Amino acid sequence: MNQEFIKRIISSIILIPTALFFVIKGSFFFNFFILICFVITSYEWFMMSRKKPYILLGFIFIIFSFYTVFYLRNEFYGDYIYFLMILSICIFTDIGGYVFGKIFKGPKLTKVSPNKTYSGMFGGYFLSIIFMSLFFTDLGFLFDDIEVTEQKLTLNNFILTIAISTASQFGDIIVSYFKRLSKIKDTGKIIPGHGGLLDRIDGMIFAYPTSYLIFKIFY
């Protein structure tokens, strides 16, 4: 097994439970956690785009993105379920894209990110939809908010899943584009097997603002 892949798995095993702890714990713990993430992400963006004309726009977007993260965890219904739903869609989109892309390969999705394939894109959609189907029908026992988890995967929830998954995949490609402009492979080295924090959350920083706008307009 590839050594980088092993590092990626080990890092994920550590990162996912850690992130879940802060998300579920909420309050000061969550706010401190996202503040640290914001500082690291901002630093990586600065190092990647310094002396570039778009550096300020990037900072503005990062600030807005982390504001939506704060809002969706602390203000939107005052619970972590919707926040966790978005996070899970991003995670399963990433896993589906990676696994399906490695197994089925096929035509490249874009020259901006050579590792992205059409099979990976559809794999990301497929796995995120499977998870959301379980989320709304079979995972209610994990949460207190029965009103949310006893729903079925309705057409609206299906469209929401596709929108969030698309935003996550789009974010991955956009960050890859800026990395290519800066002629770097990773935004940092803080996470073994993944690179920088921005490499890990590139899809999320687009998925949360997208979700925020959808919830504000339609919910």
Sequence and secondary structure as in RCSB ss.txt:
>XXXX:A:sequence
MNQEFIKRIISSIILIPTALFFVIKGSFFFNFFILICFVITSYEWFMMSRKKPYILLGFIFIIFSFYTVFYLRNE
FYGDYIYFLMILSICIFTDIGGYVFGKIFKGPKLTKVSPNKTYSGMFGGYFLSIIFMSLFFTDLGFLFDDIEVTE
QKLTLNNFILTIAISTASQFGDIIVSYFKRLSKIKDTGKIIPGHGGLLDRIDGMIFAYPTSYLIFKIFY
>XXXX:A:secstr
  HHHHHHHHHHHHHHHHHHHHHHH HHHHHHHHHHHHHHHHHHHHHHHTT TTHHHHHHHHHHHHHHHHHHHHT
STTSSHHHHHHHHHHHHHHHHHHHHHHHH  SBS SSSTT BHHHHHHHHHHHHHHHHHHHHT GGG S HHHHT
S   HHHHHHHHHHHHHHHHHHHHHHHHHHHHT S S SSBTTTBSHHHHHTTHHHHHHHHHHHHHHH 
